[in-house]
């Protein structure tokens, strides 16, 4: 203990002295910042990019036709801008593609009413129109289901959970961070492997319960949206996308209001019948999946083989068009590349953008990319290219403006980022926070020993209305915020590519479990 204290004092002095030197020596190219601001704020193309990623491409489940439309368009646009090595890069087997071709759900007894509803992703269809009585069962009550075997066979089963509340209309959807919010912000969306295990265990229990209902011969399974109101439906439940899976019973998510109406009718002993006509299509001709890549080559004879990377996930859920999650992030990062190319920047290091697939099923696209190119995120076995990446920047928290950046506990980067953030204080970007943010693609880089960062964004209505919902469409994007985000991030990418040294690194983490292996 005494030895530790003796060593700590000079070590701390050395660290503080090094950080002080970082802060003094870090350069900001103010002339380039002015050019980036002008191009990003006054000549932006984010509206066009967002329109093609959402309205034109549609929803973008990995390996679906919409995902492939978006992939083809991104590659074409990158080539049009003059980026190098633009391509769809395979990363391995994912599973089947899937899309909805028709979804009709209506109350037909005791009267007619059309409902707002979506099948689970990768759910079976109904093989034509069906009409059946509705029977309620309690979620997880396997004993009760066994007793009701004869009663539920051939019926539509409503899975209830005892909660009949609805979000208050007096609770605001939209929010921006105040100065005090930013000052107190420590981390976002972060959990350890152990902390996630109860969630994964609950999900496995739910799947076992659904499998029991299928075994009992139900005609369809109907579940409740988990917190929407006013017709907002959070549709991110799924059957298996793996090859050789063969779903036979349609699983359906109803809007909260529609579900609760049916539940009340059943509880009042009123006979209820639903009409269903759901057509889904599976694509199994090519089970392999891909990310989209493109580059601005480095020009320095020594540094051109080093990388500055940026990205967001291109895949989405399916009830909307994945606008805020995450066409917003892809739009911004594509715009960053467009800005730098339009300004004819000659970066010392190569700048590489990657738009990820499979994020929504557990960061699968970025995991495999990192494993193929840089390191095994679990065992920490490194490839030579891992040492050549200066940084990876990610954007995936909606369409709010950038308010700062998380350091992922890499304190050595703080003085650098604080310098780079200063020119954007008038645009609301000020915070440099030490904490973590997780559950998106920078995580796979971070745990593989590569400096990786997620920007802090104004929440807007991301987690309160659009995230994974049918409201996640172009009209819920904040275009001016996306312009600001692209401008700030373009400067960060530029300065990372131009500085003498790569960004400082944290120690390589120890081997660990893959955070999302429960998926």
PyMOL commands that set and color helices and strands:
alter all, ss='L'
color gray80, all
select helices_A, chain A and resi 2-25+30-42+46-56+65-81+142-147+149-152+179-184+193-215+256-267+323-342+359-361+364-373+384-388+411-422+425-427+442-446+462-466+474-476+479-498
alter helices_A, ss='H'
color red, helices_A
select strands_A, chain A and resi 84-93+97-109+113-114+117-119+130-138+156-160+220-224+250-254+273-283+288-296+307-313+350-356+389-394+402-406+431-433+452-457
alter strands_A, ss='S'
color yellow, strands_A
deselect
rebuild
show_as cartoon
